Amino acid sequence: MTISLRRKIIICVIQVCREFKMKFSKYAILIFVVLFSVIGCITPGEDTIRVTTVDTVQPHDVLKSEELATIEKLKKKSGEKNEHNLNDVINRTTNYTIAEYLSYNPHANNATTHDFSVGGYDVIDITVYEEADLSRENVRISADGYISFPLIGRIRVEGLTTSEIEERISDNLAAGQFLLNAHVSVTVKEFRSKQFKVLGSVKNPGSYPLQARERMLDAISRAGGIDFEQGGKHAMIIRTENPDTDQEGKIVIRIELSGLLKGGDQKSNIILADKDLIYIPKAENFYIIGQVKNPGSYPYLEKEITLVGAISRAGGFTPAAARNRTRVVRLEDGRGKIIEVRVDAITEAGKKGQDVLIQPGDVIVVPEGFF
C-alpha cells in the first residue's frame, strides 16, 4: 500500500467519524476498527526503495527552496564554500606529484642549498668578536630591509643570508678604516619576514612565520596536527615560484600523507618556501536535514556508509519523523536522482540488504509526519 493510499484511507476515516460521531458513535468506532484492520492487512508489493531520475543538474529541481536554504547555511557554517573556491583555484593550476616536482627541481629538497635570507621585520643578533662595544642584540630589520650599525650607519640586508650580512658588516668596517679583519657573527633571533599558511583539516589553521629550512612535517606540527575527524588523507602545497618578478606563477605539489606521517616517505617532507600555502582538504560531506535529532553536515570518512548508518550518526529519527518518506537527493552524471526509502522496511522487516549506500554530496531529507 502506498503512502498516499494509506493517507487517503485515514482522511476518509476521520471524515466519516466527524460526520457520524454525534448520532452514530458506535458505528464510527466500528468503522475505525474495520478500516484500520484493512490497512494492516493490505500489503501489496510496495517497494522499499523507489528511484526517480530528473534530467537536470540544478539543485532547485530536486530540492525545495527551504531545503536548499538549509543546505546553504550548513555549507557556510562549515566553511565549505571557501574550500570549494580554493579547490577551483587548484584545478586551474598546474599540478605535480612530489616525484614530478623534484624531477624538474632537484635542489628543492637539498638543505645545503637553502641558506635562509632575511627580510623586513626579522630580528637578528650581531656579535663582533673582541669588540664588545660594537655587538648588538635584538636588531630589527626595517620594513624596507635596512639595519643601523655603529660607525657605518644604515646597511641594506634584505635578501642576504647571515653569512653575507657578516661579510658586508666586516667590509664596511674595513672600508671606513674602523676595524680591519673584523670577525662578525650574525644569527636570526626571530623570523617575521617570510610566512606560510596552513588551511583545511588541521587543528589550528592560519599563518605562521617561516623558520630556516622548515619542512612539511614542521608545518603540520605547528598547526596542531591533522584533524582526522575531518579528513586529512592527502595534502597540497600551493607554491609561488619566482615571487615579485615578471615570471611569478603558482604551482600545486600533491603529497600523500600516509607515507609522510608514518616516516616512510622522506621525499614528501619537502623544505618550505616563502608564501607556501599548505592545504589539507577536509573529507567531502553529506547532509541530513529534517526530522532527525542532530541535522547537519557530516564528513564522509568511512569507505562506505548506508542510509540507516547516516541517520544513526545524526542521532536517529525524532518522534515526528515520517520515517517511510525519507528521501536521498543526489546529483550525478548531469542528472538529478531522488531515492525514496521506506526505512522501517529496512530496519524492522529484515531488508537490510536493500539499505541505500550514501555518496559524498548526498542530501538526506526526513520530512515531518502528518500525525
N, C-alpha and C positions, 0 to 999 in steps of 0.2 A: 504494500500500500504506500503510495507516495505521500510526501508531507502535505502537499496541497489537498489531497483527498481526505486525509485524516483531519486537517483543519476544517474542511467543509462540513464533515460529519459533526465535529464538536460544535461549530457555529449553529448547525441545524438543531442539535440537541438543546442548546441554550435558547434559541428562538422558540422552540416548542414548549420548553419549560416556562418561559416568560408568558406565553400565551395562555397556558392551562394551569398555572400554579395556584390561582385563586380558587377555581372551581373543581379542578380535577388533579389535585396534588398527588393522589395515589397513582394516577395514570402517568403523571410526569416522572415519578420515581421508577415506575415500570419501564418507561421509555429509556431512561438513563441506563438501567441495568441491561436492557436488551441491546441498545446500540453500543455500549462500551464492551459488551461481550463480543459483538460483531467486530469491533475494532481490534480486539485482542485475538480473534480467530482468523481474520483475513490476513494472510501472509503470502501474497503472490510474490513472484521472484523480483523483489525490489533490489536494485544493485546497491552494493555497499559504496561503490565509487562511480561517479558519473563525470565524464570529461567533456567540456565544451571548448572548442577552438575558435578563436576570433582572428580574422586576417588583419592584424594591426600590431604595431609596436608601441602604441600610445597608452600609457598607464590609465588615462581617464576613460578609456573604453572598456576597461575590465575592473576598475575600482570606482567606488562612489566618491564624490567630492570631499565628504567629511573623512573618508578613509585615507584619501590622498593627503589631506591636510595633516592628519595624524602621523603619517609616514614622514612627511617633510619635517615635522617637529622632531621626530626621533633622529633623523639624519643630522639635523642641525645640532641637537644636543650632544651627539656622539662625535661631532667634528667630521663626519663622513664626507660632507660636501667639500671641505678643504682638502681632504686626502684625494678625493676624486679629481680635483683641479690639478693636484700635484702629479697624479698618475697620467693625466693628459699631457703634461709637460714631458714626463719621462717617455711616453710613447712617441713623442715628436722628436726626441733627441737620439743621437747615435748611441747605441748600447754595445757594451763589450762584456764578455766574461772576464774574470780576473786573469785567466791564462792568455786571452787575446790582448788584454791591455798591456800586460808585462812583455808580450812578444814584440810589440812595437815601441814600448818604452821600458827597456830592460833595467834602467837605472832608478826607476820609480821606487823600488823596494830596497835600495842599497843605502844603508845608513851612513856610509862614509862619504857619499855624495850629497848628503842633506845637512850641511853645516847651516845652522839656523841664522837668518839675517834679522836684524832688529828693525823696529819701526816706531811710529809715534805712540806715546803713552807707555811704552816699555820702560822698566826701571832697571838700571844697571849699577853695579859696584865697580869702581875703578881703583886699582892698587898700583902705586908706583913704588917699587922696592927701593929701600934706602932713602926714600924721600917721603916720609910720613905726612908732611905738610901738604903735599900735592894729592894724596889719596882722598877719594871721595866715596861715600856710600849713599845709596838711595837716590841716584841721579836719574831724574825722569826725563825721557826724551820728549821734546815738544811735538805738538801736532804736525808741524812742518818738518820734523826729522832732525832737529838740532839739539846739542847739549852745550852747556857753558863749562869751560875748564880753566883753572888758574893759569895765568901767564899768556895763554894763547887764545882766550876768548871763545867765541862760538865756533863749533865744528859740526859739519853735517855728517851724521852717522846712519841715517835711514838707508836700509838696503845693504848695510855692511854686516859681515859676520863679526863675532867677538875678536877673532884674530886680526881681522882687517882694522877694527877700531883701535886695537892695541898698537898696530903699526902706524896708523895715522897720528895718534897722540905722540908717539915716540918721535916720528919725523917732524912734527910741528914744534916740539920742544927743542929738537936739534937745529931746525931752521932758524928759530929765534935765538939760538945760542944760549938757551936757558939751561939745557941739560943734554949732554951728549950720551948716546947709547943707553937711553933710559929703558929700564926693564918694567914693562907695563903689563898688568893682568886685568882683563875685563870679564865679568860674569853677569849673566842676566838674572836678576833677582825676582822680577815679576814680568810675566808675559801678558801684554794687553793689546798689542797691535794686530795680531792675527787671531782669527776666530774660526770655529766650525760650529755647525748646528747638528742636532740630533732630533729627529722627528719620528712619530709613529709609535710603535709598540715598545716603548721604554717607560720606565717608571718616572723619570724626570726629564721630559723633553725640554729643549731650549738651546741657547747659545753658550759656548764655552771658549775661553781663551786657549789658543793652540800653544802647547808646550813644544820644546825642541824634540824632534824625532818621535813625536807621539804617534801611536798606531791605532788601528781599528779597535782592538780589544780595550785599549786605554779609554777610548771614547765611550764605548758601551758601559764600561765600569763607572766613568764619571757621570753618566746619565742614569745611574742607579740600577743598571742591568736591564735585561729584557723582561717585559711583562708578558709571560707566556699565556696568561689568561686572555689576552687579546690577540695572540698570534705569534709572530716573530719567527718564521721559518727561513726567511731569506732577507737580504739587505741590499741596498743600492747606495752607492756614493755618487752624488751629482757633483762633478768636479769642474771648476772653472780653469780652462787652460789659457796660457798667455794672458793673464789678467792685466787690465789697464793698458792694453795695446790694441792696435788695429786688428790683430789676429785673435782677439779674445773670443772664446767659444766654450760651450759646455758639452760634456760627455757623461755617460752613465756607466758605472762599473758595477756589475752584478756579482753578489757574493752569496754563496750558500752557507748558512750559519752553523749547520750541524757539524761539519768538519772543523770549522774555525773554533767553535766553543769546546769541542772535545780535544782540541790540540793536535789533530792530525793534519790540518791544512794550514801550514805556516805561511804559504804564499798569500793567503787571503788576509793575513794580519798586516795589511798594507800601511805604509807610512802616510800619514795625513798631510794635506796641503791647506794653505790658507783658503778660506771661503768654501771648503768642502761642506756639502750637506749630506748627512748620513740619514737615510730614510729606511726604516724597518716597517714595512706595511703591516697593518693590522689584518686579522682574518676578515674575509668577507662576511657580511651579516645576513641574517634572515629576520623577519619581523612577525610579531604576533600582536594583533590588536583585537579589541572587543572584550568579550566576557571570559577573560582568564584573570587569575589573581594578580599576576605581575606582567601586564602587557609591556612590550618594549622591543628594543633592538638587541639581538643576540649574535655573538660571533660564531661562525661556523668552524668549530675546532676539531670535531670528530671527523673520521674518514667518511662516515655517513650517519645521518640522524633521521628518524622517522617522524611522522606527524604526531603520533602519540608521545614519543620521546620529547619532541619540541614543546608540546603542551605541558608535559611534566616539568620541563625546565622553567616554564612560566608559572609554576605553582598549581597547575590544574585548572579546571573549569570553576567558574563561580556558580552559585545556585541558579542564577538567572540565565545561564547559557543555554542556547539552542544547540546542544551537542551534535545532533544529527543534521544540522545545516551548516556545519563547519566547511569552509572552502579554502583552497590553496590557490592563490593567484600567481601566475608565472609568466614572464616574458622570455621567449627563447626563439631563436631562428626566425626572427622577424614576425612572430605571431604571438598572440596572447592565448593563454591556456587557463581555464577555470576548472579546478578539480573539486567537485563537491563530494563530501565524505560523510557517511553515517558512522560516526566514531564509536557509538555503542555497539554496532555490529562487529567492530574490530576487537573492542575490549571485553565485551560480555558474551558474544556469540561465537567465540573461538575462531575468528577470522584474522588472526594476527599476520598471516601471510599476505593479506591484502593491504597492510599498512603502507602508507604513501611515503616514499623517500623524499625528504626535503632537499632542495638545492639552494646554494647561496643566492640571495636576492629574492627568494620567495616571500610572499606576504600571506600569512595565515590569518583568516578573518573568522572570528567566532561571534555570531550575531546573538542578540538578546532574544529569548523565547517570548512567545505571545502570552503565556500564562505563567 
